[in-house]
Amino acid sequence: MTVLAHRTTASDGKDALTQDALAVLQPGFEGTTAPAWLLRRLGEGLTAVGLFGRNIASPEQLAALTAQLRTERDDVLVAIDEEGGDVTRLEVRGGSSFPGNLALGAVDDTGLTRDVARELGRRLAECGVNLNWAPSADVNSNPDNPVIGVRSFGADTHLAARHTAAYVEGLQAAGVAACTKHFPGHGDTNVDSHHALPRIDVDLDTLQARELVPFKAAIEAGTKAVMSAHILVPALDPTRPATLSPQILTGLLRKELGYEGLIVTDGMEMNAIAGTYGIERGSVLAIAAGADAICVGGGLADEATVLRLRDALVAAVREGALPEERLADAAARVRALAAWTRGVRPDARPEGSRASGIGLTAARRAVVVTGSPKPVAAPYVATLTPVANIAVGDETPWGVAGELAALVPGTASGLYPEGASAGDILAAAGERTVVAVVRDAHRHPWMTEALDALVAARPDTVVVEMGLPMAAPRGAVYIATHGASRVCGRAAAEVIAGA
């Protein structure tokens, strides 16, 4: 193609093509202060930065970090993956003060979902974060899904749709742009896209009636961004994953659904893309397909990655592999969102406990108890721990042991990974009542086997499920929290303690 002459140089004398290539990147970095290279690139045209748990020590430190970023660019988009619930970066070291989507879906009060999202957004905004890679609009139609699960509002399409819309409205009422994910829907997969390329083999009618409904609701609610999924959906595109598919991003999302906001990719270093196309080629294909922003930095968080991607985009334009108009349009959409975040005026915060205690209130409402709980004295908490999910991260503590110990003196506890048996737990518990805590036991046969043996030996066992609820509850008392955030653990501990 012929490169447009008017895009050769920007008005300030800097190369416009290079500026546009930087503008579409959303990189991460190491540390709790901005490195010199990042500040330098912000001055050269980089418009967005992604934050992860490694970048956050406290709200005060985070506010100072975002202020530091804005000394170089006052309209910088500061993005974060803060879903609340199991996926928290703001409270990565202690667990979230908010329940996640499944808990909110279990309550099914859209007003509550809106208020939770607004309060979460308010806390992000106070720290200088203005783009949240949330909510997950995926319908969790496959209970064996290893990467969505409690991050979904549920398996019911219309429930997921109404809560997705409420979440978008609440978050953006706080002045934080929502990024609804993972388009066109990641719920019916049984492969984690961090490791391989998932495939969804359903027909167009099913996609229209199930996967796409929550995204339509998010668009109607005004979501400022949509994140693509690294999934292959042959009914839409038999050869390329959604992130790299013109049929899905431009044909379906832009043209058919009428979406005009920012399209962000999921992390390009995830193996579904990096292991099949490579991040440079994948980034070029994503922009060409209709994406506007390249998310990278969860695993690759250095200047070299930024320069590799910048240079790959510039080279693709100069070689005719990527239309310059497409790159310029993508950069313009990034800058437009940055401008929105500067001009938006957040709604006033609700007064009283409705705002300050909303997370714990929601977690309590989400708890479902089977059996007749009685206060337990000096219990033994056995937490059966699956391998950490990379999407959630392994830094964040979960469970009920800490919360229960704060309520019941003499509480003891232990962690039991795969290979542990009921006998191991009983030997450590002695005569104490056992509280067995699990997470998605239905996906881990070793866990259900241990539970069954434990309950058979000790019928008074209390079972707490902090993932998807079991089809057949176990234990004298069974507590389903619909998530493993700190407040979900607190709500379960209150039931056990009789508080």
C-alpha positions in Angstrom: 0.0 0.0 0.0 1.0 3.6 -0.3 1.8 5.2 3.1 -0.2 8.4 3.6 2.0 11.5 3.4 0.0 13.4 6.0 0.8 10.8 8.7 4.5 11.0 8.3 5.1 13.7 11.0 3.0 14.9 13.9 2.4 18.5 14.6 5.1 18.5 17.3 7.7 17.1 15.0 7.6 13.6 16.3 7.0 10.6 14.0 3.2 10.1 14.0 3.4 6.5 12.9 5.7 5.7 15.9 3.4 7.7 18.2 0.3 5.7 17.0 2.2 2.4 17.5 3.0 3.4 21.0 -0.5 4.6 21.7 -2.2 1.3 21.0 0.0 -0.6 23.6 -1.1 -1.3 27.2 2.2 -2.6 28.7 3.0 -3.6 32.3 6.2 -3.1 34.3 7.9 -4.3 37.4 8.0 -2.5 40.8 5.9 -0.1 42.8 7.3 3.1 41.2 7.4 3.8 37.5 10.7 3.0 35.9 12.5 5.6 33.9 11.9 3.8 30.6 8.2 3.8 31.1 8.1 7.6 31.8 10.2 8.2 28.8 7.9 6.2 26.5 4.8 8.1 27.9 6.5 11.2 26.8 7.0 9.7 23.3 3.3 8.7 22.8 2.6 5.7 25.0 -1.0 6.4 26.2 -1.8 3.5 28.5 -0.2 1.4 31.3 -1.4 -1.9 32.8 -1.1 -2.5 36.6 -0.9 -5.9 38.3 -0.5 -7.1 41.9 3.3 -6.7 41.7 2.8 -3.0 41.3 0.6 -2.4 44.4 1.6 -2.3 48.1 -1.2 0.0 49.4 -3.8 2.5 48.2 -1.5 5.4 49.2 1.4 3.9 47.2 -0.8 3.3 44.2 -2.1 6.9 44.2 1.5 8.1 44.3 2.4 5.8 41.4 -0.5 7.0 39.2 0.4 10.6 40.0 4.0 9.9 38.9 2.7 8.5 35.6 0.6 11.6 35.1 3.6 13.9 35.5 4.6 12.7 32.0 1.1 12.4 30.5 -1.9 13.8 32.3 -4.4 11.8 30.2 -2.7 8.4 30.6 -5.0 5.4 30.8 -4.1 3.4 33.9 -5.7 0.0 33.6 -6.0 -2.8 36.1 -7.6 -6.3 36.2 -9.7 -5.7 39.3 -12.8 -7.9 39.1 -13.3 -8.1 42.8 -13.8 -11.6 44.3 -11.1 -14.1 43.4 -9.4 -11.7 40.9 -8.1 -8.8 42.8 -5.0 -6.7 42.3 -5.9 -3.8 44.6 -6.0 -6.2 47.6 -3.8 -8.9 46.3 -2.1 -9.5 49.6 -5.1 -9.8 51.8 -8.1 -10.7 49.6 -10.8 -8.6 48.2 -13.3 -6.6 50.2 -15.9 -7.4 47.5 -17.4 -10.7 46.4 -17.0 -11.7 42.8 -19.5 -12.1 40.0 -20.9 -15.5 40.9 -21.8 -14.3 44.4 -23.6 -11.2 42.9 -25.4 -13.4 40.4 -26.5 -15.8 43.3 -28.0 -12.8 45.1 -29.6 -11.6 41.8 -30.1 -8.0 42.9 -29.0 -5.7 40.1 -29.2 -2.7 42.4 -26.7 -4.5 44.7 -24.4 -5.3 41.7 -24.5 -1.7 40.6 -23.7 -0.4 44.0 -20.8 -2.9 44.5 -19.3 -2.0 41.1 -19.7 1.7 41.9 -17.9 1.4 45.3 -15.2 -0.7 43.7 -14.8 1.9 41.0 -14.7 4.7 43.5 -11.8 3.0 45.3 -10.0 2.6 42.0 -10.6 6.2 41.0 -9.3 7.4 44.3 -6.0 5.6 43.5 -5.9 7.1 40.0 -7.0 4.1 38.1 -9.4 4.9 35.3 -9.8 1.7 33.2 -10.8 -1.6 34.7 -10.5 -4.8 32.7 -13.9 -6.0 34.0 -16.6 -7.2 34.2 -16.5 -10.8 32.9 -19.7 -11.2 30.8 -19.0 -14.8 30.0 -21.9 -17.2 30.6 -20.5 -20.1 32.6 -22.3 -22.8 30.5 -19.5 -25.3 31.0 -19.0 -26.0 34.7 -15.6 -27.7 34.0 -14.3 -24.4 32.6 -10.9 -23.9 34.2 -10.5 -20.2 33.7 -14.0 -18.6 34.2 -16.0 -20.3 36.9 -16.8 -17.9 39.7 -15.7 -15.0 37.5 -19.0 -15.4 35.7 -22.3 -14.1 37.0 -23.7 -17.6 36.3 -24.8 -20.2 33.8 -28.1 -18.3 33.0 -27.7 -16.1 30.0 -30.2 -13.4 30.9 -29.0 -13.3 34.5 -25.5 -12.7 33.2 -26.7 -10.0 30.9 -28.6 -8.0 33.4 -25.8 -8.1 35.9 -23.2 -7.3 33.3 -25.1 -4.2 32.4 -25.5 -3.2 36.1 -21.8 -3.7 36.7 -20.9 -1.5 33.7 -23.2 1.2 34.9 -21.9 1.2 38.4 -18.3 1.1 37.5 -18.6 4.0 35.0 -20.7 6.0 37.4 -17.5 6.2 39.5 -15.6 7.6 36.6 -13.8 4.3 35.7 -14.1 2.9 32.2 -15.5 -0.7 32.1 -13.8 -3.2 29.8 -16.4 -6.0 29.3 -14.8 -9.4 28.6 -14.1 -11.9 27.0 -15.7 -11.4 23.6 -17.4 -13.3 22.0 -17.7 -15.4 25.2 -15.3 -17.7 27.1 -17.7 -19.6 29.2 -18.1 -22.8 27.1 -14.4 -23.8 27.1 -12.5 -26.5 28.9 -9.0 -25.2 28.1 -7.3 -22.3 29.8 -6.1 -19.8 27.1 -3.1 -19.0 29.3 -1.8 -22.4 28.3 -3.4 -23.3 24.9 -6.0 -22.2 22.4 -9.5 -23.1 23.5 -12.2 -24.0 20.9 -16.0 -23.5 21.2 -17.9 -25.8 18.8 -21.4 -24.4 18.9 -23.6 -23.1 16.1 -24.5 -19.5 15.3 -28.0 -19.8 16.8 -26.5 -20.9 20.2 -23.9 -18.1 20.1 -26.6 -15.5 19.4 -28.9 -16.9 22.1 -26.3 -17.5 24.7 -22.8 -16.0 24.4 -23.6 -12.7 22.8 -26.6 -11.6 24.9 -24.5 -10.2 27.8 -22.2 -8.4 25.4 -25.2 -6.8 23.8 -26.4 -5.7 27.2 -23.0 -4.2 28.0 -23.0 -2.3 24.8 -26.5 -0.9 25.5 -25.3 0.0 29.0 -22.5 2.1 27.3 -19.4 0.0 28.1 -16.3 2.0 27.1 -14.2 -1.0 26.2 -14.6 -4.6 25.2 -11.9 -7.2 25.6 -11.4 -10.0 23.1 -10.9 -13.6 23.9 -8.2 -15.9 22.6 -10.6 -18.6 21.6 -11.4 -20.3 18.3 -15.1 -20.2 17.4 -15.4 -22.0 14.0 -19.0 -20.9 13.5 -17.7 -17.3 13.3 -14.1 -17.9 12.0 -12.8 -21.4 11.3 -9.1 -20.3 11.2 -8.3 -17.5 13.5 -9.0 -16.9 17.2 -11.3 -14.0 18.1 -8.5 -11.6 19.0 -7.1 -12.0 15.5 -10.3 -12.3 13.5 -11.7 -9.5 11.3 -15.0 -11.5 11.0 -15.4 -11.4 14.8 -14.0 -8.0 15.8 -15.0 -5.9 12.8 -17.8 -7.9 11.2 -19.6 -9.0 14.3 -18.7 -6.6 17.1 -18.4 -3.4 15.1 -20.8 -3.9 12.3 -23.4 -6.3 13.5 -23.6 -5.3 17.1 -22.8 -1.6 16.4 -20.1 -1.2 19.0 -18.1 2.0 18.7 -15.9 2.0 21.8 -12.4 0.6 22.4 -11.5 -3.0 21.6 -8.7 -4.3 23.9 -7.0 -7.7 23.4 -6.6 -10.1 26.2 -2.9 -10.6 27.3 -0.9 -11.2 24.1 1.8 -13.2 26.0 -0.8 -15.8 26.8 0.1 -19.1 25.1 -3.1 -19.2 23.0 -1.5 -16.4 20.9 2.2 -16.3 21.9 2.6 -20.1 21.3 0.8 -20.1 17.9 1.4 -16.7 16.3 4.0 -15.0 18.5 3.3 -11.7 20.2 4.7 -9.4 17.4 2.8 -11.1 14.5 -0.2 -11.6 16.8 -0.3 -7.9 17.7 -0.1 -6.8 14.0 -2.9 -9.3 13.2 -5.0 -8.1 16.1 -4.9 -4.4 15.1 -5.6 -5.3 11.5 -8.6 -7.4 12.6 -10.1 -4.4 14.4 -8.5 -4.4 17.9 -7.5 -0.9 19.1 -5.3 -1.7 22.1 -2.8 -4.5 22.8 -2.7 -5.7 26.3 0.7 -7.1 27.3 2.6 -7.1 30.6 1.1 -9.8 32.8 4.2 -11.9 32.1 6.3 -9.7 29.8 6.9 -6.4 31.6 10.0 -4.7 30.2 11.0 -2.0 27.8 12.2 -4.5 25.3 8.7 -5.9 24.9 7.3 -2.4 24.2 9.9 -1.7 21.6 9.5 -5.1 19.9 5.7 -4.4 19.5 6.1 -0.8 18.5 8.6 -1.7 15.9 6.6 -4.6 14.6 3.5 -2.4 14.1 5.6 0.3 12.4 7.3 -2.2 10.1 3.9 -3.8 9.2 2.6 -0.4 8.1 5.7 0.3 6.1 5.6 -3.1 4.5 1.9 -2.9 3.6 0.8 -5.7 6.0 -1.2 -3.3 8.2 -3.1 -0.3 6.7 -1.9 2.9 8.3 -5.5 4.2 8.5 -6.3 1.2 10.7 -3.5 1.9 13.1 -4.3 5.6 13.2 -8.0 4.8 13.9 -7.0 2.4 16.7 -4.7 5.1 18.3 -7.5 7.7 18.0 -9.9 5.4 19.9 -7.4 5.0 22.7 -6.9 8.7 22.9 -10.7 9.3 22.8 -11.1 7.0 25.9 -8.3 8.8 27.6 -10.1 12.1 27.0 -13.3 10.6 28.4 -11.6 9.7 31.6 -10.4 13.2 32.1 -13.8 14.8 31.5 -16.1 12.3 33.3 -17.7 13.5 36.5 -18.4 10.6 38.9 -21.7 10.3 40.7 -21.8 11.2 44.4 -21.0 8.3 46.7 -24.1 6.9 48.5 -24.1 7.8 52.2 -23.7 5.4 55.1 -23.1 1.7 55.3 -24.7 1.0 51.9 -21.3 2.2 50.5 -18.8 1.5 53.1 -19.9 -2.1 54.0 -21.4 -3.1 50.7 -18.9 -5.8 50.0 -19.4 -7.8 53.2 -23.2 -7.2 52.9 -23.2 -8.7 49.4 -21.0 -11.6 50.5 -23.4 -12.4 53.4 -26.4 -12.4 51.1 -24.7 -14.7 48.7 -24.0 -17.5 51.2 -26.3 -20.6 50.9 -26.4 -23.0 53.8 -27.6 -26.6 53.8 -28.2 -28.2 57.2 -28.6 -26.7 60.6 -25.5 -24.9 61.6 -24.6 -24.6 65.3 -21.7 -22.6 66.8 -18.5 -24.7 66.6 -15.9 -24.5 69.4 -12.2 -24.7 68.6 -12.6 -26.3 65.1 -9.9 -27.7 62.8 -10.0 -26.0 59.4 -8.6 -28.2 56.6 -8.2 -26.3 53.4 -7.9 -28.6 50.3 -5.8 -26.6 47.9 -5.9 -27.0 44.1 -3.1 -25.8 41.9 -3.5 -22.0 41.6 -5.3 -20.7 38.5 -3.0 -18.3 36.6 -5.9 -16.1 35.7 -6.6 -15.5 39.4 -3.0 -15.6 40.5 -1.4 -17.4 43.4 -0.5 -14.5 45.6 -3.9 -13.9 47.1 -4.8 -15.8 50.2 -8.2 -17.5 50.4 -10.2 -19.7 52.7 -11.9 -19.3 56.1 -9.2 -20.2 58.5 -8.0 -16.7 59.3 -11.5 -15.2 59.4 -12.7 -18.1 61.7 -9.7 -17.8 64.0 -10.6 -14.1 64.6 -14.1 -15.2 65.7 -13.5 -18.5 67.5 -10.6 -18.9 70.0 -8.6 -22.0 69.6 -9.2 -22.5 65.9 -6.4 -24.6 64.3 -5.8 -25.1 60.6 -3.8 -26.9 57.9 -3.3 -26.9 54.1 -3.8 -30.1 52.1 -2.7 -30.2 48.5 -3.4 -33.0 46.0 -2.4 -36.3 47.4 -3.6 -35.6 50.9 -6.1 -38.0 52.4 -9.0 -37.9 54.9 -6.7 -39.8 57.2 -4.1 -37.0 57.1 -6.8 -34.5 58.0 -8.3 -36.6 60.8 -4.9 -37.3 62.3 -4.2 -33.5 62.5 -7.7 -32.7 63.7 -7.9 -35.1 66.6 -11.2 -34.7 68.4 -11.9 -31.2 67.0 -14.8 -30.6 64.6 -13.5 -30.5 61.1 -14.3 -27.7 58.7 -13.3 -28.8 55.2 -12.8 -26.0 52.8 -12.6 -26.6 49.0 -12.6 -24.7 45.8 -14.3 -26.1 42.7 -14.3 -29.6 44.2 -16.3 -30.9 41.1 -13.2 -30.3 39.0 -10.8 -32.2 41.3 -11.6 -35.9 41.8 -9.0 -36.2 44.6 -10.8 -33.5 46.5 -14.2 -35.1 46.3 -12.7 -38.5 47.3 -11.1 -37.0 50.3 -14.3 -35.2 51.3 -16.4 -38.3 50.9 -14.1 -40.3 53.1 -13.9 -37.5 55.6 -17.6 -37.1 55.9 -18.1 -40.9 56.2 -15.6 -41.0 59.1 -16.8 -37.8 60.7 -20.5 -37.1 59.9 -20.3 -33.8 61.9 -17.9 -32.3 59.3 -18.7 -28.8 58.0 -18.0 -28.4 54.3 -17.4 -25.0 52.8 -17.3 -24.7 49.0 -15.7 -21.5 47.8 -16.0 -22.2 44.1 -19.0 -23.4 42.0 -21.5 -25.1 44.4 -21.6 -28.9 44.4 -24.5 -30.7 42.7 -24.8 -32.9 45.8 -23.9 -31.0 49.1 -21.8 -32.9 51.6 -21.3 -32.6 55.3 -23.6 -32.1 58.3 -23.5 -28.4 57.3 -22.7 -27.4 53.8 -21.9 -23.7 53.0 -21.7 -22.4 49.5 -20.0 -19.0 49.4 -20.0 -18.6 45.5 -16.4 -17.2 45.6 -13.2 -17.1 47.6 -12.7 -13.5 48.3 -11.9 -12.3 51.9 -15.4 -11.2 52.5 -16.8 -14.5 51.3 -14.5 -16.2 53.8 -15.7 -13.9 56.5 -19.4 -14.6 55.7 -18.8 -18.3 55.9 -16.9 -18.0 59.2 -19.8 -16.1 60.7 -22.1 -19.0 59.9 -19.7 -21.5 61.5 -19.2 -19.3 64.5 -22.8 -18.6 64.9 -22.0 -14.9 64.8 
